[in-house]
Amino acid sequence: MADNTDPLVLFMPSGKRGRFPHGTPILTAGRELGVYIESVCGGRGICGRCQIEIQSGNFAKHGISSSGSSISPPGPKEQRYAKKRELKPGRRLSCSSTIQGDLVVDIPAEVQVNAQVVRKADDGRYIERNPAIHLCYVEVPEPDMHNPLGDFDRLKAALIKDWSNSADGNSNWDDLTIDHHLLTRLQPVLRKGQWKVTAVIHEDKSATHPALIGLYPGFHNEAYGIACDIGSTTIAMHLVSLLSGATIASSGTSNPQIRFGEDLMSRVSWVMMNPDGREAMTTVVRKTLNDLISQVCGEANIVADDIFNMTFVGNPIMHHLFLGIDPTELGVAPFALAVSSAVQIFASELDLQVNPGARVYVLPCIAGHVGADAAAVTLAEGPHRQDELMLLVDVGTNAEIVLGNKERTVAASSPTGPAFEGAEISCGQRAAPGAIERVRINPVTLEPRIRIIGVEKWSDEEGFEEESAIHGITGVCGSGIIEVVAEMYLADIITNDGVIDGKMAKKSDRIIANGRTWSYILWRGTQELTITQTDIRAIQLAKAALYAGIRLLMDKMGIGAIEQIRLAGAFGSFIDPKYAMILGLIPDCELDNVHAVGNAAGVGAKMALLNRNHRREIEDTVRRIEKIETALETDFQQHFVNAMALPNKVEPFPKLQKQIKLPDINTQTATETTANSQPRRRRRTRGS
Ligand code: FES
């Protein structure tokens, strides 16, 4: 029992603190406070996974004066490790060093002991580790004639003796089970290792029992996991060290299901119309996942057999097809998921070529249209962890929207359609080299400047012509479409109700008649790229659907303004928030508080891979999120009609207007134009 005179120890970055008697091993102190410090060798001074750094100085805020003299000097175990494996300056082994006074202990973000590991850039955030996989080195008593216990039972007894209550503060391994695939290999492995083995234990509350899922002869010092985001367009995979938390390889590829249908609706239709359609799409996605696994393993120079845990996220249709579930029910009201809670399953049941004992955790889905990908974005960005209201928008064929704070969170999806991805636009295309991604229009001459993917220079800069010739200028991608429509509005080429103004033809020969409407020539080259009135309408319909969904959630929360906006996904990464706001795609907000968060779904998957608490956190959050079905809400239609105007018929966007002068709003025209506008019929599926 510690008393008030015992040394005070503060662990960073978690901030957990407590008093411990002199001589307490730092590893033990950390464990008692629930600070996850890795250990594979059980404190034998072999694995080096328990490294820490002592912060020196006077930490007045915490009332601690910490110095190297408050920790025991390196003993023989630590000296041996430092000599054999090199301990970086300032690093200590927490299993072999004891508390001698007040301390501030830093857990390095990544304790790298494996020299071959190559770090890959990820979003760089620190994720405290508490994985579902433990590596436990153990020495097992040899069998003898007087003790009839089986090899597994003696191994289990040794694990309980050395490790129970140390790998995880709440561990109870009395009911440890062994996977069947290991039973047949157990005896040769024990003998090969001369009764010294490294056990791989999987333990997670939502799985039934802690289980022995892998076994290595002798000492083994690495285990890996995979975090994967299965999008309807692309699949992104990260290979992560479960012991250091480092992302060591990443890869991505197109979702091969595209050949069955570009958007999700057509994939569901494919399943409905082809008896083996579901199976075909499940097979191709799993094959691609296996290809990606080989790729990341090759890049990191590891074997897939060392992969023991995987987390997956995806929209509901991707989620179902990956798990081998027929998604037909998601295509029609009431859009019933086969399962909305998190799924724990063997990787082998999903044909994934990793260690036969590997376990898969699939994050929960929020609703029939708001998937595990939106749950992962929520986990990554954490509206439920803060006081300020945060809006998360993941734009795809359908937009998934989450709005809330720690008090309350609501979610919905909006049928935006594929316009933001370049479909339904006459010169639209997917984001690829040669696609126009940035547009500026001179408000006096109406001459455009453009930038294309793959070329850094603007079109009026020297060298653009030569560099752009490599790819050609092939079309306009989603971010380019947002910019060109917004710039046309700022240059008065279109009115605030979205009509291309024929009067502007007097000002520029880029405005041309197109039947009864007008078009704007964005690019004259080998291929002429023109923005037509129909294109503008498609963007208006898409953005109005998105905004109406957001507005509905704001009504539910009883709020008129949003403090923070996060744009997730590939589309969110490339659109300029300013232009998104000028179009009225997202609500008025301080521009500095609008951020693209890239593949936040992948980050959420990685958080769930590395820390079981994050799994419980998102399971609990998803249970509490209120699901709003936009199709059932009578106000959706009115919000949609208002949002057809640029940026909006009734909302003045004061924060945006402080920074950008918007053309005068002509509400009369807007009313006339939008009176006949209808939100697109709810698409039957949602996409990412
Ligand atoms: Fe293995 Fe400290 S726990 S070296």
Residues whose N, C-alpha, C, O or C-beta is under 5 A from the ligand:
A	BS01	FES	E38 S39 V40 C41 G42 G43 R44 G45 I46 C47 G48 R49 C50 L93 C95
